[in-house]
Amino acid sequence: MFWKILGVIVLVWLAFAVLGAVIKGLFWVAVAGAIVFGIYWLFKAITADSDRDLTKL
């Protein structure tokens, strides 16, 4: 019984270690993606205003 509990604890610890490394590695990729998406969204918002012609209302 002791070895089963110890095995589960070791497996959970390894899972957290691997998950932490993956999150740490992908954090800056996610930040860069959010910045690129924000710039794209801002560009689309600015160009959409110039496409509207208010004189045709």
KEKOLRO-712965 format. One line per 3 residues: number of its first residue (from 1); for each residue x, y, z of N, C-alpha, C. Coordinates in steps of 0.001 Angstrom, whole numbers. Example, Ala and Ser with C-alpha at 12.3 -4.5 7.8 and 13.67 -1.06 7.14 Angstrom:
2
1) 13190 -5690 7800 12300 -4500 7800 13200 -3300 7800 ~ 12850 -2250 7080 13670 -1060 7140 12900 30 7870 .
//
This chain:
57
1) 832 -1200 0 0 0 0 869 1254 0 ~ 1955 1204 764 2866 2355 817 3450 2664 -548 ~ 3819 1610 -1303 4445 1820 -2609 3453 2370 -3632 .
4) 2188 1977 -3511 1163 2516 -4413 982 4014 -4174 ~ 907 4415 -2922 745 5834 -2589 1974 6619 -3035 ~ 3148 6057 -2779 4381 6721 -3206 4448 6823 -4729 .
7) 4021 5780 -5418 4000 5800 -6885 3063 6861 -7427 ~ 1879 7005 -6824 922 8026 -7250 1489 9418 -7002 ~ 2126 9600 -5853 2716 10903 -5541 3819 11244 -6539 .
10) 4652 10269 -6876 5735 10502 -7848 5154 10814 -9222 ~ 4118 10102 -9634 3505 10353 -10944 2869 11744 -11008 ~ 2191 12138 -9942 1587 13476 -9905 2680 14540 -9935 .
13) 3749 14321 -9205 4867 15268 -9181 5494 15395 -10564 ~ 5706 14277 -11244 6266 14310 -12605 5316 14998 -13587 ~ 4023 14756 -13435 3046 15401 -14317 3081 16919 -14135 .
16) 3147 17382 -12892 3231 18818 -12638 4538 19399 -13161 ~ 5625 18645 -13048 6916 19128 -13546 6888 19284 -15062 ~ 6341 18299 -15758 6262 18368 -17224 5303 19472 -17644 .
19) 4155 19557 -16997 3176 20599 -17333 3746 21991 -17079 ~ 4464 22154 -15982 5086 23447 -15694 6117 23831 -16733 ~ 6916 22869 -17188 7912 23151 -18219 7255 23529 -19540 .
22) 6178 22851 -19890 5469 23168 -21137 4856 24555 -21058 ~ 4214 24883 -19949 3602 26210 -19789 4671 27294 -19802 ~ 5785 27051 -19131 6868 28032 -19111 7442 28237 -20513 .
25) 7559 27165 -21273 8099 27266 -22625 7156 27957 -23595 ~ 5871 27738 -23428 4900 28286 -24372 4350 29643 -23949 ~ 4733 30134 -22786 4194 31401 -22299 4521 32545 -23244 .
28) 5779 32654 -23653 6169 33769 -24518 5598 33622 -25921 ~ 5364 32401 -26357 4690 32191 -27644 3261 32711 -27560 ~ 2586 32446 -26454 1222 32936 -26272 1193 34456 -26174 .
31) 2170 35052 -25493 2245 36515 -25396 2471 37123 -26772 ~ 3377 36548 -27544 3643 37062 -28892 2403 36917 -29772 ~ 1703 35819 -29657 464 35632 -30424 -606 36643 -30041 .
34) -715 36945 -28762 -1701 37941 -28317 -1348 39327 -28843 ~ -64 39656 -28875 362 40960 -29398 65 41056 -30888 ~ 394 40006 -31637 132 40010 -33080 -1371 40104 -33335 .
37) -2175 39356 -32587 -3622 39413 -32749 -4151 40801 -32424 ~ -3627 41426 -31379 -4061 42777 -31025 -3717 43792 -32099 ~ -2533 43689 -32681 -2140 44600 -33763 -3038 44390 -34973 .
40) -3320 43137 -35306 -4203 42842 -36441 -5603 43402 -36196 ~ -6113 43204 -34974 -7447 43683 -34628 -7506 45206 -34703 ~ -6461 45875 -34226 -6397 47333 -34294 -6330 47808 -35739 .
43) -5542 47141 -36566 -5444 47497 -37981 -6783 47343 -38681 ~ -7495 46234 -38408 -8806 46027 -39021 -9809 47071 -38541 ~ -9741 47491 -37286 -10663 48497 -36763 -10400 49843 -37418 .
46) -9142 50179 -37648 -8806 51458 -38274 -9209 51466 -39738 ~ -8941 50377 -40462 -9276 50349 -41886 -10775 50223 -42107 ~ -11524 49646 -41166 -12973 49534 -41321 -13622 50912 -41234 .
49) -13055 51831 -40447 -13611 53169 -40354 -13455 53920 -41670 ~ -12378 53687 -42385 -12171 54407 -43632 -13007 53820 -44757 ~ -13501 52567 -44593 -14318 51944 -45638 -15757 52441 -45598 .
52) -16220 52943 -44482 -17596 53394 -44364 -17763 54766 -45017 ~ -18810 54903 -45787 -19105 56199 -46414 -20400 56713 -45804 ~ -20308 57712 -44974 -21464 58222 -44255 -22352 59123 -45123 .
55) -21908 59508 -46316 -22719 60361 -47169 -23820 59605 -47873 ~ -23777 58269 -47878 -24789 57475 -48568 -25939 57090 -47639 ~ -26010 57661 -46471 -27098 57335 -45544 -28315 57980 -46019 .
//
